């Protein structure tokens, strides 16, 4: 029996029945043509990972919470035991053991975004584990495989667009720390408990926008219910996003009540920047400062000077800034949406940035294609053993987002699975045949961009463009690939990539 509800049925129903709760407790449906998440090969891959012998025990609870956004309160869901400002942290090779309790009214899971972890801990209901029913507890236990900036969130319905996310930082004790301070920065777009629930937004989007997408709104986005019309960005190739968010946050705080990071002039600060948004790409920068980009999606790149960086949902970038003397705005511009998130970097005397302070753009914002992997993490040259082709299709008019003409049904996640075998070099060609950008994410693996580009797990594919990526099939199991625009993924822009025995 399947581990999760058909999500479109879930949204339509609004509440769970006892029968639905029963589904969440069943074992995911398996297909003998592919390795199961609990196969011996999964155990063998975990045994090969570096181990320090250290176990990190953490308790994590998902529960209803009330948040304060500068005097405006919102009833939502969040984690106890971790948050945007309270990461889970460990060293490479440590065993992470998280005792997770679901105190929500609905089933949920935890997906550890970007990690090449063991398959049965990946948190995709119906594919890698049963959904964790309301009131139940589940233990996630896996080796921390690679240093870097990661995060975690649910993989059920639209739960990510609530407060259910937090950073996961994996340190390498052998890494030379060429910085004095660290600041973890989590970017988010927020609506839950303010204008609507994410389920209500998805239901509205699913009705489609008819022929309204081409309407002229005088260059400014226009709100229609919980959607946006005319939100466009040249950096994203046109349509920037279609969800109206009343708030944009840095570390859970809006611009009217920004977080302030205090440092000394001249200190080198490592920024770990995570886009936890549901429908918003950000252009990130610090006024009067240059960014030296050092990592993306956890993996090092050759140092790259940038004035600002474009960050899609699910992406992470690490950067070094050398703090100036004064008070500076840390800005995440919501591309195409006419708004921004704000925080403050303070090193001395000065006035707070004025409301509406904008991020300068004297140079073209940096994107992933501008970066090169360091030699220590670049994939060695090898001819691809197999090529997988993913064509992205669909539109806002019909809201029929799909991959290879098929909208994923999580009741049958292996129905159109793409097969690979352990030990292969796999080329993944993603062609965007839509008129909207998509941040595509691959679970359980890190691929490399072409021509020595960065190692990543989430990449922006612009409309009308294609991107060829390569990865080594070294982590057996059943893995999801999907658009990290939350609402596109829920509509069906997902596919499974599964290992053959």
C-alpha positions as CSV (number, residue, x, y, z in Angstrom):
1,X,0.0,0.0,0.0
2,X,1.3,3.5,-0.8
3,X,2.8,5.6,2.0
4,X,1.3,9.0,1.1
5,X,-1.9,10.5,-0.1
6,X,-2.4,11.6,-3.7
7,X,-1.5,15.2,-3.0
8,X,-4.1,16.8,-5.3
9,X,-6.7,14.8,-3.5
10,X,-5.2,15.9,-0.2
11,X,-5.6,19.6,-1.0
12,X,-9.1,19.1,-2.3
13,X,-10.1,17.2,0.8
14,X,-8.7,19.8,3.2
15,X,-8.7,17.4,6.2
16,X,-7.4,13.9,6.6
17,X,-9.7,11.0,7.3
18,X,-8.9,8.0,9.4
19,X,-8.5,6.0,6.3
20,X,-5.9,8.5,5.0
21,X,-4.0,8.2,8.2
22,X,-3.9,4.5,7.7
23,X,-2.2,5.0,4.4
24,X,0.6,6.9,5.9
25,X,1.6,4.0,8.1
26,X,1.9,1.5,5.2
27,X,5.1,0.5,3.4
28,X,6.0,2.3,0.2
29,X,5.1,0.3,-2.9
30,X,8.1,-1.3,-4.5
31,X,9.1,-2.4,-8.0
32,X,11.4,-5.4,-8.4
33,X,13.0,-3.8,-11.4
34,X,14.7,-1.3,-9.0
35,X,16.7,-1.4,-5.8
36,X,14.6,-0.8,-2.7
37,X,15.6,2.0,-0.3
38,X,16.5,-0.7,2.2
39,X,18.5,-2.9,-0.2
40,X,21.9,-4.4,0.7
41,X,23.5,-2.0,-1.8
42,X,22.2,0.9,0.3
43,X,23.8,-0.5,3.4
44,X,27.1,-1.1,1.5
45,X,27.2,2.5,0.2
46,X,26.7,3.8,3.8
47,X,29.4,1.5,5.1
48,X,31.9,3.0,2.6
49,X,31.3,6.5,3.9
50,X,33.9,8.1,6.1
51,X,33.2,7.7,9.8
52,X,34.6,9.5,12.9
53,X,32.9,7.2,15.4
54,X,31.1,10.3,16.8
55,X,27.3,10.2,17.1
56,X,25.3,13.4,17.3
57,X,21.9,13.0,18.9
58,X,19.3,15.6,18.3
59,X,15.5,15.8,19.0
60,X,13.3,17.6,16.4
61,X,9.6,18.1,16.7
62,X,7.2,19.5,14.1
63,X,4.4,21.4,15.7
64,X,1.9,24.3,15.3
65,X,3.5,27.6,16.4
66,X,2.7,31.3,16.4
67,X,5.4,33.6,15.0
68,X,5.8,37.3,15.4
69,X,6.8,39.3,12.3
70,X,7.6,42.7,13.7
71,X,4.3,42.9,15.6
72,X,2.3,41.0,13.1
73,X,1.5,37.4,14.3
74,X,0.9,34.3,12.2
75,X,-0.3,30.9,13.2
76,X,1.8,28.4,11.2
77,X,3.9,25.3,11.7
78,X,7.5,25.1,12.7
79,X,10.3,23.0,14.3
80,X,11.2,22.7,17.9
81,X,14.9,21.9,18.2
82,X,16.0,23.7,15.0
83,X,15.1,26.9,13.1
84,X,16.5,29.4,10.7
85,X,18.8,30.7,13.5
86,X,19.3,27.3,15.2
87,X,21.0,24.9,12.8
88,X,21.8,21.2,13.2
89,X,25.6,20.9,13.0
90,X,28.3,18.2,12.8
91,X,31.6,17.2,11.3
92,X,32.1,15.1,8.1
93,X,31.9,11.4,9.1
94,X,29.8,12.0,12.2
95,X,26.7,9.9,12.5
96,X,23.6,12.1,12.8
97,X,20.7,10.6,14.8
98,X,17.6,12.8,14.8
99,X,14.6,11.6,16.8
100,X,11.8,13.2,15.0
101,X,8.3,13.7,16.5
102,X,5.3,14.7,14.4
103,X,3.0,16.9,16.6
104,X,1.3,18.3,13.5
105,X,-2.3,17.3,12.6
106,X,-1.1,15.9,9.3
107,X,1.6,13.4,8.1
108,X,5.0,14.8,7.4
109,X,8.7,13.8,6.7
110,X,12.1,15.4,6.8
111,X,14.2,15.7,3.6
112,X,17.9,16.5,4.0
113,X,18.4,18.7,1.0
114,X,21.6,18.3,-0.9
115,X,23.0,15.3,1.0
116,X,24.3,12.2,-0.6
117,X,22.9,10.2,2.3
118,X,21.5,6.6,2.5
119,X,18.3,6.3,0.4
120,X,15.9,5.2,3.2
121,X,16.6,8.4,5.1
122,X,15.8,10.8,2.2
123,X,12.3,11.7,3.4
124,X,10.2,11.3,0.3
125,X,6.9,9.6,1.3
126,X,5.8,6.8,-1.1
127,X,9.3,6.5,-2.5
128,X,11.9,6.2,0.3
129,X,9.8,5.9,3.5
130,X,6.2,6.0,4.7
131,X,5.0,9.4,5.7
132,X,5.2,9.9,9.5
133,X,1.7,10.0,10.8
134,X,0.4,12.6,13.3
135,X,1.6,11.7,16.8
136,X,4.3,9.3,15.5
137,X,8.0,9.3,16.0
138,X,10.7,8.4,13.4
139,X,14.5,8.2,13.8
140,X,16.6,9.5,11.0
141,X,20.2,8.1,11.2
142,X,22.9,8.6,8.6
143,X,26.6,9.5,8.2
144,X,27.3,13.1,7.3
145,X,28.9,12.7,3.9
146,X,30.4,16.0,2.8
147,X,31.2,19.4,4.3
148,X,29.1,22.3,3.3
149,X,25.9,24.3,3.7
150,X,22.8,22.3,3.6
151,X,19.3,22.5,5.0
152,X,16.2,20.3,5.7
153,X,12.5,20.6,5.2
154,X,9.4,18.4,4.7
155,X,8.6,16.7,1.4
156,X,4.8,16.4,1.9
157,X,2.3,18.7,0.2
158,X,3.0,22.4,0.5
159,X,4.4,22.1,4.0
160,X,7.7,23.7,3.0
161,X,5.9,27.1,2.6
162,X,5.3,27.2,6.3
163,X,8.0,27.5,8.9
164,X,9.3,24.0,8.6
165,X,13.0,24.4,7.6
166,X,16.4,24.9,9.2
167,X,20.1,24.8,8.1
168,X,22.2,21.7,8.4
169,X,25.9,22.7,8.5
170,X,28.6,20.0,8.0
171,X,32.1,21.1,9.0
172,X,35.5,19.8,7.9
173,X,38.0,20.0,10.8
174,X,40.8,19.9,8.2
175,X,39.5,23.0,6.4
176,X,41.7,26.1,6.9
177,X,39.3,28.7,8.2
178,X,40.2,31.8,6.2
179,X,37.6,33.9,8.0
180,X,36.9,35.4,11.4
181,X,33.2,35.1,11.8
182,X,30.3,33.2,10.3
183,X,26.7,34.3,9.5
184,X,24.1,31.8,8.4
185,X,21.5,33.7,6.3
186,X,18.2,32.0,5.4
187,X,16.0,33.8,2.8
188,X,12.3,33.1,2.6
189,X,9.1,34.4,1.1
190,X,6.2,34.2,3.6
191,X,2.4,34.1,3.4
192,X,1.1,31.4,5.8
193,X,-1.1,32.9,8.5
194,X,-1.0,36.3,6.9
195,X,-2.9,36.2,3.6
196,X,-3.6,32.4,3.1
197,X,-2.3,28.9,3.7
198,X,0.0,27.3,1.2
199,X,-2.8,24.7,0.5
200,X,-5.2,27.5,-0.4
201,X,-2.6,29.1,-2.7
202,X,-2.0,25.8,-4.5
203,X,-5.7,25.3,-5.0
204,X,-6.0,28.8,-6.5
205,X,-3.0,28.2,-8.8
206,X,-4.3,24.8,-9.9
207,X,-7.3,26.5,-11.5
208,X,-4.9,28.1,-13.9
209,X,-4.7,31.7,-15.1
210,X,-6.4,31.3,-18.5
211,X,-5.1,33.9,-21.0
212,X,-4.1,36.5,-18.4
213,X,-0.4,35.8,-18.4
214,X,0.3,38.2,-21.2
215,X,-1.6,41.2,-19.8
216,X,0.3,44.5,-19.6
217,X,0.5,45.8,-16.0
218,X,2.6,48.8,-16.7
219,X,5.8,47.0,-15.7
220,X,4.7,46.3,-12.2
221,X,3.4,43.0,-10.8
222,X,-0.3,43.1,-10.0
223,X,-1.9,41.0,-7.2
224,X,-4.9,38.9,-8.0
225,X,-6.1,37.0,-4.9
226,X,-3.0,35.1,-3.8
227,X,-1.3,35.2,-7.2
228,X,0.8,37.7,-9.1
229,X,0.4,38.8,-12.7
230,X,3.2,40.5,-14.6
231,X,6.1,39.6,-12.2
232,X,9.0,39.5,-14.6
233,X,12.8,39.5,-14.5
234,X,15.3,39.6,-17.3
235,X,17.7,37.6,-15.0
236,X,15.1,34.8,-15.0
237,X,14.2,35.0,-18.7
238,X,10.7,36.5,-18.2
239,X,8.1,35.3,-15.7
240,X,9.7,35.5,-12.3
241,X,7.0,33.8,-10.1
242,X,3.3,33.7,-9.6
243,X,2.6,33.7,-5.9
244,X,1.9,36.9,-3.9
245,X,3.9,37.0,-0.7
246,X,3.2,39.8,1.8
247,X,6.6,39.3,3.6
248,X,10.2,38.6,2.7
249,X,12.4,37.4,5.5
250,X,16.0,37.0,6.5
251,X,16.3,34.5,9.3
252,X,12.6,34.7,10.1
253,X,12.5,38.5,10.4
254,X,10.9,41.1,8.0
255,X,12.4,44.3,6.9
256,X,10.6,46.4,9.5
257,X,12.4,44.3,12.3
258,X,15.6,43.2,10.7
259,X,18.3,41.0,12.2
260,X,21.5,42.8,13.0
261,X,24.9,41.1,12.7
262,X,27.6,42.9,14.7
263,X,31.3,42.6,13.7
264,X,34.5,44.6,13.8
265,X,35.8,46.6,10.8
266,X,38.1,44.5,8.7
267,X,36.8,41.2,9.9
268,X,36.3,38.5,7.3
269,X,32.8,37.1,7.5
270,X,31.7,33.8,6.0
271,X,28.1,34.1,4.8
272,X,26.2,30.8,4.3
273,X,23.2,31.8,2.2
274,X,20.2,29.5,1.8
275,X,17.1,30.2,-0.3
276,X,14.3,28.4,1.6
277,X,11.5,30.2,-0.5
278,X,8.6,28.6,-2.2
279,X,8.3,30.7,-5.4
280,X,10.9,33.4,-5.2
281,X,14.4,33.8,-6.6
282,X,16.5,36.5,-4.8
283,X,19.4,38.8,-5.9
284,X,21.6,38.9,-2.9
285,X,24.2,41.4,-1.9
286,X,25.6,43.7,0.8
287,X,25.7,47.5,0.2
288,X,29.2,48.9,-0.2
289,X,30.7,45.4,-0.1
290,X,32.0,42.8,-2.6
291,X,31.2,39.1,-2.2
292,X,34.0,36.6,-2.7
293,X,32.0,33.5,-3.6
294,X,33.7,30.3,-2.3
295,X,31.1,27.5,-2.4
296,X,27.8,26.6,-4.0
297,X,25.5,23.8,-2.8
298,X,28.2,22.8,-0.3
299,X,31.1,22.3,-2.8
300,X,34.0,24.7,-3.2
301,X,34.5,26.9,-6.3
302,X,37.4,29.0,-7.5
303,X,37.1,32.3,-5.6
304,X,34.9,34.6,-7.6
305,X,34.3,38.3,-7.0
306,X,30.7,39.4,-7.3
307,X,28.6,42.5,-6.5
308,X,25.5,40.3,-6.2
309,X,24.4,36.7,-6.7
310,X,21.1,35.2,-8.1
311,X,19.9,32.4,-5.8
312,X,17.0,30.2,-6.8
313,X,14.9,28.2,-4.4
314,X,16.9,25.4,-2.9
315,X,20.3,26.8,-3.9
316,X,23.0,27.8,-1.4
317,X,26.0,30.0,-1.8
318,X,28.9,30.7,0.6
319,X,30.7,34.0,0.3
320,X,33.3,36.0,2.2
321,X,32.9,39.7,2.9
322,X,35.5,41.9,4.5
323,X,33.5,44.2,6.8
324,X,33.7,47.9,6.3
325,X,33.3,50.5,9.0
326,X,29.7,51.6,9.5
327,X,26.1,50.2,9.1
328,X,25.2,48.4,5.9
329,X,22.1,46.9,4.3
330,X,22.1,43.1,3.6
331,X,19.5,42.9,0.8
332,X,17.8,40.0,-0.9
333,X,15.8,41.5,-3.8
334,X,12.7,39.4,-4.6
335,X,13.3,39.2,-8.4
336,X,10.4,40.5,-10.4
337,X,8.2,41.0,-7.3
338,X,9.0,44.6,-6.4
339,X,10.0,43.8,-2.8
340,X,13.0,42.6,-0.8
341,X,14.2,41.1,2.4
342,X,16.6,43.1,4.7
343,X,19.1,42.5,7.4
344,X,21.8,44.8,8.9
345,X,25.6,44.4,9.1
346,X,26.9,46.8,11.8
347,X,30.6,47.4,12.6
348,X,30.5,50.8,14.1
349,X,28.7,54.2,14.2
350,X,26.2,54.9,11.5
351,X,22.5,55.4,10.7
352,X,20.3,52.5,9.8
353,X,19.7,52.1,6.0
354,X,16.7,54.1,4.9
355,X,13.5,52.2,4.1
356,X,13.6,51.0,0.5
357,X,17.4,51.1,0.2
358,X,18.1,49.3,-3.0
359,X,20.9,46.9,-3.9
360,X,23.2,48.5,-6.5
361,X,23.7,46.9,-9.8
362,X,26.8,48.3,-11.5
363,X,27.9,44.8,-12.5
364,X,25.9,41.9,-14.0
365,X,24.8,39.7,-11.1
366,X,26.7,36.4,-10.8
367,X,25.0,33.1,-11.7
368,X,26.2,29.5,-11.4
369,X,27.5,29.5,-15.0
370,X,30.1,32.0,-14.0
371,X,31.7,29.7,-11.5
372,X,34.3,26.9,-11.7
373,X,34.7,23.9,-9.4
374,X,38.0,23.6,-7.6
375,X,40.3,20.8,-8.7
376,X,39.7,19.0,-5.5
377,X,36.0,18.4,-6.3
378,X,35.8,18.5,-10.1
379,X,34.6,15.2,-11.6
380,X,37.4,13.4,-13.4
381,X,36.8,13.1,-17.2
382,X,34.9,10.0,-18.1
383,X,32.7,9.3,-21.1
384,X,29.0,9.1,-20.1
385,X,27.7,5.5,-19.8
386,X,24.1,6.7,-20.0
387,X,22.2,9.8,-20.9
388,X,18.9,10.7,-19.3
389,X,16.7,13.4,-20.9
390,X,14.2,15.5,-19.0
391,X,12.0,17.8,-20.9
392,X,10.2,20.4,-18.7
393,X,6.7,21.3,-19.9
394,X,3.5,23.0,-18.8
395,X,2.2,26.6,-18.3
396,X,0.6,28.9,-15.8
397,X,-2.5,29.0,-18.0
398,X,-3.3,25.3,-17.4
399,X,-1.0,24.7,-14.4
400,X,0.0,21.4,-15.9
401,X,3.7,21.3,-15.0
402,X,5.3,18.0,-16.0
403,X,8.5,16.2,-16.9
404,X,8.7,14.2,-20.2
405,X,5.0,14.8,-20.7
406,X,4.0,13.1,-17.4
407,X,2.8,14.7,-14.2
408,X,4.2,12.7,-11.2
409,X,1.7,10.8,-9.2
410,X,3.2,10.0,-5.8
411,X,0.9,7.0,-5.5
412,X,2.9,5.4,-8.4
413,X,6.3,7.1,-8.1
414,X,8.2,4.5,-10.1
415,X,5.7,4.2,-12.9
416,X,7.9,6.2,-15.3
417,X,11.1,6.0,-13.4
418,X,14.4,6.6,-15.3
419,X,16.8,3.7,-14.8
420,X,20.5,3.9,-13.9
421,X,23.1,1.4,-12.6
422,X,25.7,1.7,-9.9
423,X,29.1,2.7,-11.2
424,X,27.8,4.6,-14.3
425,X,28.7,8.1,-15.3
426,X,25.3,9.6,-16.0
427,X,24.6,12.6,-18.2
428,X,21.4,14.4,-17.3
429,X,20.1,16.7,-20.0
430,X,17.4,19.1,-18.9
431,X,15.5,21.0,-21.6
432,X,13.1,23.7,-20.5
433,X,10.3,23.9,-23.1
434,X,8.2,26.3,-20.9
435,X,8.1,30.1,-20.8
436,X,9.1,30.1,-17.1
437,X,12.4,29.4,-15.2
438,X,12.7,26.3,-13.0
439,X,15.2,25.5,-10.2
440,X,15.7,21.8,-10.7
441,X,16.9,19.7,-7.8
442,X,18.4,16.1,-7.8
443,X,18.2,14.1,-4.6
444,X,21.0,12.0,-3.3
445,X,23.7,13.1,-5.7
446,X,25.8,16.1,-6.7
447,X,26.4,16.8,-10.4
448,X,28.8,19.0,-12.3
449,X,27.9,21.8,-14.7
450,X,29.6,21.6,-18.1
451,X,33.1,22.9,-19.0
452,X,34.4,22.6,-15.5
453,X,31.5,24.4,-13.9
454,X,30.4,24.1,-10.2
455,X,29.3,20.9,-8.4
456,X,25.7,21.4,-7.4
457,X,22.4,19.7,-6.6
458,X,20.0,22.5,-7.6
459,X,20.3,24.6,-10.8
460,X,18.3,27.2,-12.5
461,X,17.1,26.3,-16.0
462,X,15.9,29.3,-17.9
463,X,13.0,29.2,-20.4
464,X,13.9,27.9,-23.8
465,X,17.3,26.7,-22.6
466,X,18.9,23.3,-21.9
467,X,21.6,22.3,-19.4
468,X,23.7,19.1,-19.6
469,X,24.8,17.9,-16.2
470,X,26.9,14.8,-15.2
471,X,27.1,12.8,-12.0
472,X,28.5,9.5,-10.8
473,X,25.9,6.9,-9.9
474,X,27.5,6.0,-6.5
475,X,24.5,6.1,-4.2
476,X,22.0,3.3,-4.8
477,X,18.3,3.6,-4.3
478,X,15.3,5.4,-5.6
479,X,15.7,9.2,-5.9
480,X,13.5,12.1,-6.8
481,X,14.3,15.0,-9.2
482,X,12.0,17.9,-9.3
483,X,11.4,21.6,-9.7
484,X,12.0,23.4,-6.4
485,X,9.4,25.9,-7.1
486,X,7.2,24.2,-4.5
487,X,3.9,24.7,-6.4
488,X,5.4,23.5,-9.8
489,X,6.6,20.3,-8.1
490,X,3.3,19.7,-6.4
491,X,1.5,20.1,-9.7
492,X,3.6,17.3,-11.1
493,X,7.0,18.6,-12.3
494,X,8.8,15.6,-10.6
495,X,10.4,12.4,-11.8
496,X,12.1,9.4,-10.2
497,X,15.6,8.2,-11.0
498,X,16.1,4.6,-9.8
499,X,19.0,2.1,-9.6
500,X,18.6,-1.3,-11.2
501,X,19.7,-4.3,-9.3
